[in-house]
Amino acid sequence: MSTILIKNATIINENSRTISDVLIRGKKIEKIDRNISTDESHDTIEAEGLFLIPGLIDDQVHFREPGLTHKAEIFTESMAAVAGGVTTYMEMPNTIPNATTIHELEKKYDIAKRKSFANYSFYLGATNNNMHELNKLDKKKICGLKIFMGSSTGNMLVDNEKALNEIFKNSEVIITTHCEDEITVQENLRKAVERYGENIPIEEHPRIRSREACYKSSSRAIELAKEHGSRLHVLHISTKEEIELFENIPLSEKKITSEACLHHLWFTDKDYQDLESLIKWNPAVKSSEDRDAIIDAVKNNFIDVIATDHAPHTIEEKSNNYLNAPSGGPLIQFSLPLLLEMSLKGKIKIEEIVQKTSHNLAELFQIKDRGYIKEGYFADLVLFDLNSKTDVSRESIYSKCGWSPLKNETFNSRVIHTFVSGNHILKDGKLNGDPDSMRLEFDRD
């Protein structure tokens, strides 16, 4: 059983900063103390001047395996994750075939067991007619259920009212939703085609995937959750109007929560001019006013979680015209540097980053023994340096697609070490070793 001693790190955990040592034995944190003595059996890391935080937990990624591995695969994208400080991810069901049965879901777990550098869980996808599969779920072994209440990548739109009511009434796991009203989107798209033909400007995207479409669908999901007493988590909030649907009460008192994604915290509609379809996401990147409102909602606990919605496509696919360029893009490798850059600009505190990327995820999804730096917890840890830099370049990208919408950015921080369940997988900024991660377990009655 390996032992690793981290010395003199500045630990940011549970809204406090302390300088301490951390002893990792095997997969878990054995001891946290100011002066842990070293011996020959310890692999010792001198961390003076470095910050130690719990590894990021990303509750929304698309790693494209199986069926879409020309874009990405679990091996490459989990590699990118640990390079970006993400030690745990929850992956979406719109692969091919769709993970809408327990049988297909377990196939994905088998792949991750062999190939994933980061800890993992997978959502089961809801459809208009798979309630019998939802009833088979083991709520201690799956992160949650995903409903597309608006079409996105894949063909998993749930638009039957009876099916929606059955799902919200009977689900024993958290329901996560992609909320865009399909009728509104399609009507907006029809008008855009009528006006522009096949040459729709990318700047029309936030008008086609409009704020009205988002608000209408999010409102409906929340109505269903309140009616049936469901546990609901609304993904990728993109408008200022949606924020008023949520409360800034303690997380422990919430049954309805929400998520912000990096692209909605970083980009605005002004960036379409330069980046075009590279920043085409569903829901769309919208105005600077929306971005600022989302940042404020994260800080003031209306929004509970920060994630990536990492969703790679090839650069050839993204280079198509508006109607044929798919939505989504790769972001996970630069998760922590991007958020730390926001912190350095005074937009969010590092303590808030830890809360929204680790602690809250552990509480919201009831993840067993992760998300905090505590004795007896799994050693999912990240050491970073605020006096070093991260350059986003073609040569530095681990994602299989080989590009980033953050191209040519330089962030004023760097992930130095990443530990996944005690495995020292990123060492001095370089990948170190083979995949050796774990399937998440959940503390649910």
Order of alpha helices (4+ residues) and beta strands (2+ residues): beta-beta-beta-beta-beta-beta-alpha-beta-alpha-beta-beta-alpha-beta-alpha-beta-alpha-alpha-alpha-beta-alpha-beta-alpha-alpha-alpha-beta-alpha-alpha-alpha-alpha-beta-beta-beta-beta-beta-beta
